[in-house]
């Protein structure tokens, strides 16, 4: 038995697959949901923070009549990544949000307060819809 494990380990190492011999191989795959669609949870839609954060960043940038290029340069974030953040396709780290807020001359707390208010508003709308659809 021990010789078989050693032999399997050597074959796996030669093939470029590094695996603990006592570890089982994965047999299932998981499909990742389309990020542009709000994922239902137990039949309910939910508010995605990344979308609300992106919308709030875009709103504040547009209020200042600034381009994506201006803000990406000042925040030292790639133009494409900032665009994906604004479209709600990427999650932003706290460090990245702080850099973007600094480039927009707005406190992070102000951005997050705006996001919090919008999330609460959307949750209330979803709750109202759920009540009307049940009745």
N, C-alpha and C positions, 0 to 999 in steps of 0.2 A: 504494500500500500504506500509506504513512504517513498519507495523508488518511483512509483507512478506519479506522485505529487511533484517530486523533483524533476522528472522527465517533462511533465506538463509545464512546469515553471520555466524550464530551459527553452521549450518550444515557443512559449508565449514571449519570452524575452527576445528570442531571435526574430520573431515576427513584428516586434516593436510594441506589442501589447504588454503593458506592465500591470500585473494583477496579483493580488494576494491570493495564494492558492486556497486559503480557507474562505475566501470571499466568493459568494455566488455571482454568476453573471446576471445582468439585467435582462429580463425577458419581456418587459412592457415598455411601450413608448407613451409619451404624454403629448397630446396636441395642445399647443398654446393658442389661446383665443386671439382673434383679430383685435389688435389694440384700439382700432378706431370705433369699435362697437362696445357700448357699456355692457359689461357682463352681468347677466341676471343671477341673483342669489336667491334660491328657493322661490323662483318665479317673480322676483322683484328686480327692477333695475336699480343700479347704485351710481352714486356720483363718484367720478374718478378724480382724485386730487391733481394728477398730472395735467388733466385737461383744464381744470379751473386755474391752476397756477400759470399755465401757458397763456390762457386768455387774459389773465390779470397782467402778466408781463407785457403782452402785446398792447393792451389798452394803455398802460402807462407809457410805453415807448411811443405810441401814436399820439398821445396827449402832448408829448414833448416835440412832436414832428421830427423824430429821429428815425434814421434808417436802421435796418438790421446790421448793415455793415458798420455804422458808427458805434453801435452798442457792442457788437462782437469785438471790435478793435479795442474799445475802452475796457471791456471786461476780460479781454484776452481769452475769448472763447471762439471756437471756429464758427463761421457764419452758418454752415450747414447744421451744426449742433444746436445753435441758438434757434434756428428756424424750426427744428424738430421739437425743441422744448415748447416754443410758442404754439405749435400745432398739437401739443399734448401727446406726442409720440414717444418722448423720452422722459425719464424721471430725473430730476435735478438733485444733486447732493446739496447739503447745506452750504458747503464752501462755494459751490458754483452759484447758488442763489445769492449768496452774500456778494460775490464778485459782480453779478449782473445788477443787483440793487445799488451797489456802489457806482457802477457805470451810469445808472439811471438817476443818481443822486436822490435815492429814496431809501428810507430805513427798511430793513428786512422785516421788522415788526409791523410796519405799515402795510407792506405787501401781504404778509400772512394774515393780518386783520381783515384786509379786503377779501382774501381767499376764504377765510372762515365765514364771513358774512354771506358770500355767494354760495358756499356749500350749504349753509343753513337754509338759505332761500330755496335752493334746488331740492333739498331733502323735504322741505315743507310741501313743495309742489308735487313731488313723488308721493308723499303721504296722502295729500288731497286726492290725487288721481286714484290711488289704491282704494280709498274710502268710497269714491264715486263708482268705481268699477265693481265693488262688492255689493253695493246697495241695489 
